[in-house]
Amino acid sequence: MDEEFALSSLRKMKHVQQPGPAKSIFLVLLASSLLLLPSVCFAQSLTEAKTYFRTGEYAKCIDAAKKQIENGSLPEDWRIFKIESELALGRYKDALASIEEAKTTYPFSIRVLWLEREVRRYNGESPKAKEILAEMASNIERANWRYRDAENMVIVGQFFLELGADAKQVRVDIFKQVQTQSPNFPSSFITAAELALAKNDYALAAEDFQKALKLDDENPRVLYGLARSFESSDPKKAEEYVNQALKINPRHVPSLLLVAENHLAAERYDVTEEVLAKVLDVNPSEPNAWAIRSVVAHLASDEKKEKEARQKSLANWKDNPNVDYLIGKFLAQKYRFAEAAEAQKRALAFDPAFLPAKMELSNDLLRLGDEEQGWKLAEEVFEADNYNVVAHNLTTLRDHMQKFRTLKSDGFVVRMDAREAEIYGPRVLEVLRDARKVLTDKYKVELPETVAVEIFPRQQDFAIRTFGLPGGAGFLGVCFGSVITMNSPASQGSTPSNWEAVLWHEFCHVITLTKTRNKMPRWLSEGISVYEERLKNKSWWQSISPSYRGMILGEDLTPVSKLSGAFMQPPSGEHLMFAYYESSIVVEYIVNEYGHDALLAILDDLGKGLKINDAIARHAAPLEKVDTGFETFIRDRASNFAKGAEFTKEDELPKRRESAALKAWLTDHPNSFTGLQQYAMSLIQERKWEAAKEPIEKLLALVPEYAEGDSPLLMKAKVSRELGETDVELALLEKMASLNADAVDTYRRLAELHTERNDWEAVILNAQRILAVNPLIPEPYRILAAAGEKTGDRDAAISGLRTLSIMDPYDPADIHFRTARLMEQAGRREEARKHVLMALEEAPRYQAAHELLLTILEPPATSASVEQPSRPNTPDPPALPEVIE
């Protein structure tokens, strides 16, 4: 039995549009025989059995089916219900006996044969299970007219999928045809949806499951499928669907397993075990439950239980590739990529054609930095299954990345867009070298031989490289261990974040993940990275805000002992950002209270396999004390933010936001932080500059270092500018710049003000600040070039002009001419000649360029070196790393 034979059968069946005479006779005979039986009674009994099965009363379903079979009941559904119920309860030997009985009654049933495959596998008869495919093929080839009804056609479609037929063709030629011809038959929509789900086509899966739900709204299988479809895009909706499924059937094993997976992801391991116990109460042999239990044991460093659980998961179906696939998948979610890859290799040893394991192994290897093998596996999966969305995305991405430029320096390999590499690639390497110098010694870590960084100009490419699928809009970068993926400023629209801060943050993950061998909870890893950002540059991360203050003093604060859950399904994006902030304050608290060495000892213990709460208790204090101490620490910080202010809710303010109405309202609420903000902004909008000073000064007294977009620092700077109070404006903007790493407008204005004062060192500083946010705009390079020319700092000027020349400048001839003139002055005559020729290529009649070319071509009057003024704070021209096209 091979794929070509199967596809041949599919083509034959495809052209049978109407039932032939043989099928008509068969239907007539079947209908005639049914007339002799009490069909209404059967229908009622089947409905009752269906209800038993759907509500999880599998034993009752078995008993009902057994009685009907013993009484000679004809419908095939009784056997199907009985076998499926026996499988659900893990009664595999009983199911095998039921299969044998069913086959004597229905020798040509492909529904029974399709179930037999699963039954044989769980009875340790994998070779026999494979033979059944040949038996099914023989039946379909000899008498395909038997299987033209909707129920059987769905099985035929699944059969061809099992043989490796083109999934899209099966979907269109079989499932869609059944849906068209039998629009009220839910199974065709369910099976099509499950196919899309298996291929990670979540939108299409949700669409088909929704159609099935309209036809069958009490089916836990459909509700579970919808939960899976929305799991990554809308966790709340997914939770609602799985809860509906469990309300109908509290013993629905797939739904219970999904709940267990969510608790596992949130590091609620005790709750995970409780849910698994419910699963095993239904089916003591359920392999997926034992696989998850094996993962929990691995995470607890309990090798004995890990091994025992895996053995139990394979006790019945001994070469089940799905067991190790799931183990690897969940380990990868915990960043245990090396262990995950080994698990996928075990799965492929059972079945080399098991594509889910091959796809996961591809991702694991790519995250481990084994790109050659990782890309190769992705291509193999796509060649075998061009409907696999992840494989398609990765192979397409690989083609894009082949155009990237690779920069190598000091153990770092950076891959990025060729143009971006030319513009700011050297600075990327400089930030990485600086981070390594600071953090490796501090955390006593020896790094892997190579750390890879991939920077993507398209957010979609970043998401595909990182997650396998588009999405992940809230992520700026991700670290897998020795591999970092990042969005470039080009992918972030008009308001990018400070890429230097992001890179420092992600490299800190390299440090902590290396130290713990990837055995650390997300909250601690993120908390340390944010903490180290703040230590490196005070402006690099968010500080406390009115919103955070309310969350801390309200009910949104998470105890240290439960912080892992704060990153799982946060109610909003703000809650997720608050989880980062809170985690960083926990790290600050541990270091302040127990010392940096205590933090290092915690990380060392995590690397040895200790659980986070045990490690904290061992090197800091008992968890109850840490929880209480941290709560006091962070609540004190929140209470001291705008101390004495009243934090009024927006809906409590006057509906009319004119200054007069707000001023009257403030008479009774003089310390309302929100009211003062709104009053100051309304006065600014009304251009009442002097009047605006009073509420702004009150705000500044309350929050002198608050630097978000609604900061009173910015309000007062605006007022000062309008009133011509330049010195005041300058001081305010300098403070704002020291507190906010993304304030590009502030940096621009500071560069402008310092240019007016000929303070070129400050001009260069603010140009550098702009570059740290967006190095892909010409403005900071123009500022650097002008500052360098004004001060005689040729290196700074040449660096700015050279970068401008590759950014499609408005006047390229002028850029090349100025570069050539500076290079000629510096004695770099050959480079000067090239640039002046490029200037003339753009503007052939450029007289000054002609004159400069003549000067360059003349022999130098003296061999004495040309002295070049130097500035102590001006960076040297970026060193060119080793470049591999």
C-alpha positions, 0 to 999 in steps of 0.5 A, a space after each residue: 500500500 503506497 501513497 500513489 495507490 491512495 491518490 489514485 483511489 482519491 482521483 477515482 472517487 473524486 469523479 463519482 458525482 452521483 451514486 451508481 446503481 450498486 449503491 442505490 441497490 445497497 441503500 434500498 436493501 438497507 432501508 428495507 431492512 431498517 423498516 423491519 426494526 423499531 427505528 424510532 426506538 433505536 433513534 431514542 436509544 442512540 440519542 440517550 447513548 450519545 448523551 451519555 458519551 458527551 457528558 462523560 458517562 462512558 460506563 453507562 454508554 458502554 452498558 447501553 450499547 452492550 444491551 442493544 448489541 446483545 438484543 441484535 440491534 443493527 445500527 453500527 453506531 452502537 459499536 462505535 459508541 462502545 469502542 470509543 467509550 472503552 478507549 476513553 476509559 483506557 479499557 484497551 483490551 475490551 476495545 479490542 474485543 469489541 473491534 473483533 466483534 464489530 468486524 464480524 458484523 460489519 466486515 466492510 465498515 471503514 469506520 470500524 477499521 479506522 477505530 481499529 488502528 487506534 485500538 491496535 496501537 493501544 494494545 501494543 500492535 503497531 505493525 497490525 495498525 499499519 496493516 489496517 491501512 492496506 485493508 481500508 485501501 483495499 475496501 475503498 478501491 474495490 467498492 468505493 460506492 459503499 462509502 459515499 455517504 457523509 459519515 464515511 467520506 469523512 473517514 475516507 478523507 482522514 485515511 488519505 491524510 494518514 497516507 500523506 496525501 496533499 492536505 489542501 486537496 483532501 480539504 477541498 476535494 473531500 471535506 468541502 464537498 461533504 459540507 456542500 452536499 450535507 450542510 447539516 452534517 457537523 462532522 465534516 466541519 469538525 474534521 476540516 477544522 481539526 485538520 486546519 488546527 493541526 497545520 496551525 491555521 488557527 483562523 480557518 480552524 475557528 471558522 469551521 468550528 464555529 460552523 460546526 457549533 451552529 449545528 451542534 452546540 452541545 458538543 465538547 469536541 467542538 468547544 474544545 477545538 474552539 479553545 485550541 483555535 483561540 489559545 494563542 490569539 485570545 486566551 480569554 475566549 479560549 478559556 470560555 470555550 474550554 469551560 463550556 466544554 467542561 460544563 457539558 462534560 467534566 470528564 472531557 479528557 482533551 479539555 482537562 489536558 488543555 487546562 493542565 497545560 495552561 497551569 503548567 505554562 504558568 508554573 502552577 505545578 501543584 494545580 497541574 498535578 490536580 488536573 492530571 489526577 482528574 484525567 487519570 481518574 477517567 483513564 489511568 493510562 492516558 498517555 498525554 497526562 503521563 507525558 505532562 507529568 513527566 515534564 513536571 518531574 523534569 522541571 522538579 529535577 526528579 529523574 526517577 519520577 520523570 522516567 517512570 511517568 514517561 514509561 507509563 505514557 508508553 506502557 500500552 502504545 510503546 512506540 507512540 511518537 506523540 509522547 516524546 513530541 509532547 514532552 519536547 514541546 512543553 520543555 521548549 516552552 520552558 526554554 529547555 531547548 536542548 532537552 526538548 530537541 532530544 525528546 523530539 529525536 526520540 519521537 522521530 526514532 519511533 516514527 521518522 515521518 512524524 512531522 509534528 516532531 520534525 517541525 518542533 525539532 527544527 524550531 529547537 535547533 534554530 533556537 539552539 543556534 544549529 541553523 544549518 540542521 534547523 533550516 534543513 528540517 523545516 524544508 523537509 517538513 514543507 516538502 512533505 506537507 505544504 499546508 504546514 503553516 509554520 514550515 511554510 513561514 520558516 522556509 519563506 523567512 529563510 529566503 529573506 534572511 539569505 539577503 541579510 549581512 552577517 557581522 562577526 566580532 569577539 564571539 558575537 554573530 549578528 545577522 541583519 538587513 544589509 543596509 541596516 548593518 552598514 548604518 548601525 551594525 558596528 554600534 550593535 557589536 559595541 553595545 554587545 561587547 559593553 554588556 558582556 564586559 559589565 555582566 559576565 563578571 558581575 554574574 560570574 558567567 562564562 558565555 557560550 563560544 558564540 552568541 547569535 543576534 538576529 535583527 529583523 526589519 519586518 515585525 512579521 519576520 521577527 515573529 515567524 523566527 521567534 514563534 513560528 507564526 505571525 503575531 507577538 506584536 508586544 515583543 521587541 526582542 526574545 532570547 532563547 539562551 545563546 540566540 537573540 531575536 530582535 525587531 529593528 527600529 524599522 519594524 516599529 513604525 513611527 515611534 520605535 523603542 530604544 533599541 540599545 536598551 532592548 539589546 542590553 535587556 536581551 543580552 542580560 537574558 543570555 547571562 542569566 539563562 546561561 548561568 541557570 542552564 535555562 532553568 529559571 522562571 520567566 519572572 526572575 529572568 525578566 526581572 533581572 534584565 529590567 533591573 540591569 537596564 535601570 542600573 546601566 541607564 536610569 532612562 532605559 526603563 519605566 519607573 513608577 507611574 500613577 497607573 502603577 501606583 494604583 495597581 500596587 496599592 490596589 489588588 493587582 500586586 502579585 506575591 513573589 511566591 506566585 509571580 510566574 502567573 502574572 505573565 500568563 494571560 494578563 488582563 491587559 497589556 498594561 498588566 503585562 508591563 506591570 508584571 515586568 516592572 514588579 519583577 524588577 522591583 523584586 530583584 531590587 528588593 532581594 539585592 537591597 535586603 539580602 545582597 547581590 551574592 544572595 541573588 547569585 546563589 539563587 541562580 546557582 541553585 536554579 541551575 542545579 534544579 531547585 525550584 525558585 521558591 525553595 532557592 529564595 527561601 534557602 538564600 534570602 528568607 522563608 517565602 512568607 517573610 519575603 512576600 511580606 517584606 516585598 509587599 511593604 517595600 513596594 507599597 512604600 514606594 507607591 505611597 511616596 509617589 505623589 505623596 499627599 495627592 488625591 488620585 481622582 478617577 477620570 469619570 469623577 472630573 467635570 464633563 466640560 474640560 475647559 480651564 474655568 470648569 476645572 479651576 472651579 472643580 479644583 476648589 474642592 479638590 486642590 490636591 487632585 493629581 488628575 485634576 491638576 493635570 487636566 487643568 494644566 493641559 487645558 490652560 496650555 491648549 487655551 494658550 494661557 501660559 502664565 496661568 498654566 505655571 501654577 498647576 504645573 508647579 504643583 505637579 512638579 512638587 508632587 512628581 519631580 521625576 515622572 517622565 512619561 508623555 503627560 509629565 509636568 516636565 514637558 508641560 513646563 518646558 512647553 510653557 517656558 518655550 512659549 514665554 521665551 524662557 530658554 534657560 528654564 526650558 533647557 534645564 527641564 528638557 535635560 532632566 526629561 532626557 535623563 529620565 526617558 530613553 525614547 523621548 526623540 522630540 526632546 533630544 531634537 529640541 535639545 540638539 537645536 538649543 545647544 547648537 544655538 549655544 555652540 555647545 557641540 559636545 551636548 549636540 553630539 550627545 543628543 544626536 547619539 540619543 536619537 541614534 539609540 532610538 532610531 538610527 535609520 533616519 538621517 537627522 542625527 547624522 546631519 547633526 553629527 556632521 554639522 557638529 564635527 565640521 563646526 568643531 574640526 572633529 573630522 572623525 565625527 563629521 566623516 562618520 555622519 556624512 558617510 552614513 548620510 551618503 547611503 541613506 538616499 540624501 536629498 543632495 548626495 553631491 553635497 554630502 560626497 563633496 563635504 566628505 571628500 573635503 574632510 578626508 582630503 584635509 585628514 590626508 586620506 587622499 584616495 578615499 577623498 578622490 572616490 567621494 569627489 568623483 561620486 559628487 561629480 557623478 551626481 552633479 557634473 558641473 559642480 565647480 567646487 568639486 572639480 577644484 577639489 579633485 584637482 587639489 587631490 590629484 596634485 602631489 602633496 606639497 609635504 609629507 608631514 602628517 596633518 594634525 587633527 583636533 581631537 575631542 575627548 567625548 567624540 566617538 571614534 569612527 566605528 571599527 568595521 567588523 568582519 563582514 560575511 555577505 
